[in-house]
Amino acid sequence: MREAGWYDEGNNGVVVMVEPYSQVEQTQQVVYRILDANLDRAREGLRIIEEWCRFGLNNAQFSGECKHLRQEIANWHTAEIRAARDTPGDPGTDLTHSQEEKRASIKSLLQANFCRVQEALRVLEEYGKLSHPNMGKAFKQMRYQVYTLESNLMGYQRHQQLWRSRLYLVTSPSETLFTTVEAALKGGLTLLQYREKTADDALRLEQAKKLRQICHTYGALFIMNDRVDLALAVDADGVHLGQQDMPIAIARQLLGSQRLIGRSTTNSEEMQAAIAEGADYIGVGPVYETPTKVGKAAAGLEYVSYAAKNCPIPWFAIGGIDANNINDVLDAGAERVAVVRSLMQAEQPTLVTQYFLSQLNRIKPEPSRIQN
């Protein structure tokens, strides 16, 4: 083994600097250790995501995509790279962070592991260029595939939960806003819309952030009323638009394909327009006159019956629905209802939520139109 220094190569008098072989080899071993760690990290993260796709969603397509990516990554995990592993000498094994100690929901678990995979693939893309001429290009393409998988999977998750949700709470201004919402979530609520028409944006932003956090802690969807900008700002699961709000097509451009968009409708023409525009769900009402919609005539149970026969997307009967009339609404054909005052003003929101759900769950659920 040569030592570092200047050498006279042969009789031609050319003097060159020769880098010591040991240093080259040491650098290569470091690169191999980095590749080994991130190959493991990417495969582990994908396996965690795959298990939810397989057992939680029963979705063969997403499971297959994860498995294919894992196998593609495994093809690069050569014996030479594995041989460089030095787990006892790795200082990173003792490093941790409080956010890694717990997961608040399936959504947070999936997002954490998508980030883990994407970061690992980026490392593999860059360091792979030092190891193999095609490795960087291969992992760059895989990284883009994972971005697409994340978008499709998170959108699918939201749509599946929307289809399963029977009760939809729309908030109204309240001094007990957060405690009321959390009480409803404890009762089984899985879908919440934050509706605040008069507060300034600073307060709306603050309240929306806190409500989104509470919802995601309980595994519920959080929808922002009217405001696409605030929905994006707080990473809401979607937005609900009234008839006078922006077109659904523009909202979709801003929100992307994975977030939900709902539309209020009061008659069959508005319903058909919302469906044609690509709404993910609609509100059907107001079924009864309500102070929430001042001056708006009730659409009545006739519109509920029309929706039951003609609406192919999830829809929620809304407007003046309470414990006294919910069975009339269900008899008219509703399978999902949205409520405001009957929960926001309830003395025991948990019990009222449980009562609503007990009535709604007596109805035979329609088959999901989202295919696995």
C-alpha positions in Angstrom: 0.0 0.0 0.0 1.5 3.3 -1.0 1.6 6.3 1.3 0.5 9.7 0.3 3.2 11.7 -1.5 4.8 12.6 -4.9 6.0 9.8 -7.1 8.2 9.7 -10.2 6.3 7.4 -12.6 8.8 5.5 -14.8 11.5 7.0 -16.9 9.5 9.7 -18.6 10.0 12.1 -15.7 6.2 12.7 -15.2 5.6 13.3 -11.5 2.0 12.7 -10.3 0.3 12.8 -6.9 -1.2 9.4 -6.1 -4.1 9.3 -3.6 -3.5 6.6 -1.1 -5.6 3.5 -1.8 -6.8 3.3 1.8 -8.5 6.6 1.6 -10.4 5.7 -1.6 -11.5 2.4 0.0 -12.6 4.2 3.2 -14.7 6.6 1.2 -16.3 3.8 -0.7 -17.1 2.0 2.5 -18.8 5.1 3.9 -20.8 5.5 0.8 -21.8 1.8 1.0 -22.9 2.3 4.7 -25.0 5.3 3.7 -26.6 3.3 0.8 -27.2 0.3 3.1 -28.9 2.4 5.8 -31.2 4.1 3.3 -32.0 1.0 1.3 -33.2 -0.5 4.6 -35.1 2.7 5.6 -36.9 3.0 2.3 -38.0 -0.7 2.3 -39.1 -0.6 5.9 -41.2 2.6 5.3 -42.8 1.1 2.3 -43.6 -2.1 4.2 -45.4 -0.1 6.9 -47.5 1.6 4.2 -48.1 -1.6 2.4 -49.5 -3.3 5.5 -52.2 -0.6 5.9 -53.0 -0.8 2.1 -53.3 -4.6 2.5 -55.1 -5.1 5.8 -56.6 -1.6 6.5 -57.9 -0.8 3.0 -58.0 -4.3 1.4 -56.7 -2.6 -1.7 -54.7 -4.8 -4.0 -53.6 -2.0 -6.3 -51.9 0.1 -3.6 -50.5 -3.1 -1.9 -49.0 -4.2 -5.3 -47.4 -0.8 -5.9 -45.7 -0.8 -2.5 -44.5 -4.4 -3.0 -43.2 -3.7 -6.5 -41.2 -0.7 -5.2 -39.8 -2.7 -2.3 -38.6 -5.4 -4.7 -37.1 -2.9 -7.0 -35.2 -1.3 -4.2 -34.1 -4.8 -3.0 -32.5 -5.4 -6.3 -30.0 -2.6 -5.6 -29.2 -4.0 -2.1 -26.1 -6.0 -3.1 -24.0 -8.2 -0.9 -21.1 -5.7 -1.3 -23.3 -2.9 0.1 -24.6 -5.1 2.9 -21.1 -6.1 3.9 -20.3 -2.5 4.8 -22.9 -2.4 7.6 -21.6 -1.5 11.0 -24.6 -1.3 13.3 -22.6 -1.2 16.6 -20.5 1.7 15.3 -23.4 3.7 14.0 -24.0 6.8 16.3 -27.5 7.3 14.7 -28.9 4.2 16.5 -29.2 6.2 19.7 -30.8 9.3 18.2 -34.6 9.8 18.5 -37.2 12.5 18.6 -40.4 12.9 20.7 -42.5 12.9 17.5 -41.2 9.4 16.7 -42.4 8.1 20.0 -46.1 8.1 19.2 -48.5 8.4 16.3 -51.8 10.3 16.7 -53.6 8.5 13.8 -53.3 6.3 10.8 -53.0 9.4 8.7 -50.0 10.7 10.7 -48.4 7.2 10.6 -48.7 7.0 6.8 -47.5 10.6 6.3 -44.5 10.0 8.6 -43.5 6.9 6.6 -44.0 8.5 3.3 -41.6 11.3 4.4 -39.2 8.6 5.6 -39.3 6.8 2.2 -38.9 10.0 0.2 -36.0 11.2 2.2 -34.3 7.8 1.9 -34.8 7.8 -1.9 -33.3 11.2 -2.2 -30.2 10.1 -0.3 -30.0 7.0 -2.5 -30.4 9.1 -5.6 -27.4 11.3 -4.7 -25.0 8.8 -3.1 -25.9 6.2 -5.7 -24.3 8.4 -8.3 -21.0 7.6 -6.6 -21.6 3.8 -6.7 -23.3 3.0 -10.0 -23.9 5.0 -13.2 -27.6 4.1 -13.3 -28.4 4.2 -9.6 -29.1 7.9 -9.3 -31.5 7.9 -12.3 -33.3 4.8 -11.0 -34.0 6.2 -7.5 -35.0 9.6 -8.9 -37.8 7.8 -10.9 -38.8 5.8 -7.8 -39.0 9.0 -5.8 -41.5 10.4 -8.2 -43.5 7.2 -8.1 -43.7 7.5 -4.3 -45.0 11.1 -4.6 -47.8 9.9 -6.9 -48.5 6.9 -4.6 -48.8 9.2 -1.6 -51.2 11.6 -3.4 -53.4 8.8 -4.6 -53.4 6.9 -1.3 -54.2 9.9 0.9 -57.0 10.9 -1.4 -58.4 7.4 -1.4 -58.2 7.4 2.4 -60.3 10.5 2.6 -62.8 9.3 0.1 -63.2 6.0 2.0 -63.8 7.8 5.3 -66.3 10.2 3.6 -68.3 7.2 2.4 -68.3 5.7 5.9 -69.3 8.9 7.7 -73.0 9.1 8.6 -73.0 12.2 10.8 -71.5 15.5 9.8 -71.2 18.3 12.4 -71.1 21.9 11.1 -69.9 24.2 13.8 -71.4 27.6 14.8 -69.7 30.3 16.9 -69.5 29.1 20.5 -67.6 29.8 23.7 -67.3 26.0 24.2 -66.3 25.3 20.5 -63.4 23.1 21.2 -64.9 21.1 24.1 -68.1 20.6 22.2 -66.3 19.3 19.2 -64.1 17.0 21.2 -67.1 15.7 23.0 -68.8 14.9 19.7 -65.6 13.2 18.5 -65.6 11.0 21.6 -69.1 10.0 20.7 -68.0 8.7 17.4 -68.2 11.7 15.0 -65.9 11.3 12.0 -66.6 14.4 9.9 -66.4 18.0 11.0 -66.9 21.3 9.1 -65.6 24.5 10.6 -68.1 27.3 9.8 -67.4 30.8 11.0 -68.8 33.7 8.9 -68.1 36.8 11.0 -64.7 36.4 12.8 -61.5 37.9 11.3 -59.1 35.7 9.5 -56.6 35.7 12.4 -59.1 34.0 14.7 -60.4 31.7 12.0 -56.9 30.5 11.3 -56.2 30.0 14.9 -59.4 28.1 15.5 -59.1 26.1 12.3 -55.6 24.9 13.2 -56.7 23.7 16.6 -59.8 22.0 15.3 -57.9 20.2 12.6 -55.4 19.0 15.2 -58.3 17.7 17.4 -60.0 16.0 14.5 -56.8 14.2 13.3 -56.1 13.1 16.9 -59.5 11.3 16.8 -59.1 10.2 13.2 -61.8 12.4 11.9 -62.0 14.5 8.7 -61.7 18.2 9.0 -63.5 20.4 6.3 -63.1 24.2 6.0 -66.3 26.2 5.1 -66.0 28.4 2.0 -62.4 29.4 2.3 -60.0 27.4 0.0 -57.0 29.6 1.1 -57.6 28.7 4.8 -58.1 25.1 4.0 -54.7 25.0 2.4 -53.2 27.1 5.2 -54.2 24.6 7.9 -53.9 21.4 5.7 -57.6 20.7 6.0 -59.0 17.5 4.4 -61.2 19.6 2.1 -63.5 22.6 1.7 -67.3 23.0 1.6 -68.6 25.5 -0.9 -71.9 27.3 -1.1 -73.8 28.1 -4.3 -72.2 31.6 -4.4 -68.7 30.5 -3.8 -66.0 29.8 -6.4 -66.5 27.1 -9.1 -65.6 23.6 -8.1 -63.1 23.4 -11.0 -61.1 26.3 -9.7 -61.2 24.9 -6.1 -59.9 21.6 -7.5 -57.0 23.3 -9.3 -56.0 24.9 -6.0 -56.6 22.0 -3.7 -55.5 19.1 -5.9 -57.1 15.7 -6.4 -56.6 14.3 -2.9 -58.7 16.8 -0.9 -62.5 16.7 -0.7 -64.8 19.3 -2.1 -68.5 19.6 -1.0 -71.3 21.8 -2.4 -74.5 23.0 -0.8 -77.6 22.3 -2.9 -81.3 23.2 -2.5 -82.9 21.5 -5.5 -82.4 18.9 -8.2 -80.8 21.3 -10.7 -78.1 22.4 -8.2 -77.5 18.8 -7.3 -77.0 17.7 -10.9 -74.7 20.7 -11.5 -72.6 19.9 -8.5 -72.2 16.3 -9.6 -71.2 17.3 -13.1 -68.7 19.8 -11.7 -67.0 17.0 -9.7 -68.1 17.5 -6.2 -67.1 14.7 -3.8 -70.3 15.1 -1.7 -73.3 17.5 -1.5 -75.5 18.9 1.2 -79.2 18.4 0.6 -81.4 21.0 2.2 -82.4 22.9 4.2 -84.8 20.1 5.0 -86.5 22.3 7.6 -86.4 26.1 8.1 -83.3 27.0 10.2 -81.8 30.2 11.6 -78.5 29.1 10.1 -79.9 29.9 6.7 -81.9 33.1 7.3 -84.6 33.8 4.7 -84.0 30.5 2.8 -87.2 28.4 2.3 -87.1 24.8 3.4 -86.4 22.3 0.6 -88.5 19.8 2.4 -88.5 16.0 2.6 -89.4 15.8 -1.1 -85.9 16.9 -2.0 -84.5 14.3 0.4 -86.5 11.6 -1.4 -85.2 12.8 -4.8 -81.6 12.7 -3.6 -82.1 9.2 -2.3 -83.1 8.0 -5.8 -80.8 10.1 -7.9 -77.6 11.1 -6.2 -74.6 8.8 -7.0 -72.2 10.5 -4.6 -72.3 10.8 -0.8 -75.0 13.4 0.3 -76.0 14.7 3.7 -79.5 15.9 4.6 -79.1 19.2 6.4 -81.2 22.0 7.9 -83.0 21.9 11.2 -82.5 18.2 11.8 -82.6 17.2 15.5 -83.4 14.2 17.7 -87.2 14.8 17.3 -87.3 14.7 13.5 -84.3 12.6 12.4 -86.4 9.5 11.9 -88.7 11.4 9.5 -85.6 12.4 7.5 -84.3 8.8 7.5 -87.8 7.5 6.4 -87.6 9.9 3.5 -84.4 8.1 2.3 -81.5 9.8 4.0 -78.6 7.7 5.1 -76.4 10.6 6.2 -77.3 13.9 8.0 -75.5 17.1 8.9 -76.4 19.0 12.0 -75.5 22.3 13.6 -77.6 23.5 16.6 -78.7 20.1 17.8 -75.0 19.3 18.6 -73.4 22.7 19.1 -76.1 23.7 21.7 -76.4 20.2 23.3 -75.8 19.9 27.0 -74.3 16.5 26.4 -72.8 16.4 22.9 -71.3 12.9 23.4 -74.6 11.4 24.2 -76.4 13.3 21.4 -73.8 12.2 18.9 -74.2 8.6 20.0 -78.0 8.8 19.7 -77.7 10.2 16.1 -75.3 7.5 15.1 -77.5 4.8 16.7 -80.4 5.9 14.5 -78.2 6.3 11.4 -76.6 2.9 11.8 -80.0 1.2 11.7 -80.1 2.2 8.0 -78.7 -0.4 5.6 -75.6 1.2 4.1 -75.4 1.7 0.4 -72.4 -0.1 -1.3 -69.3 2.1 -1.7 -68.7 3.2 -5.3 -65.0 3.4 -4.7 -63.5 0.2 -6.0 -60.5 -1.5 -4.4 
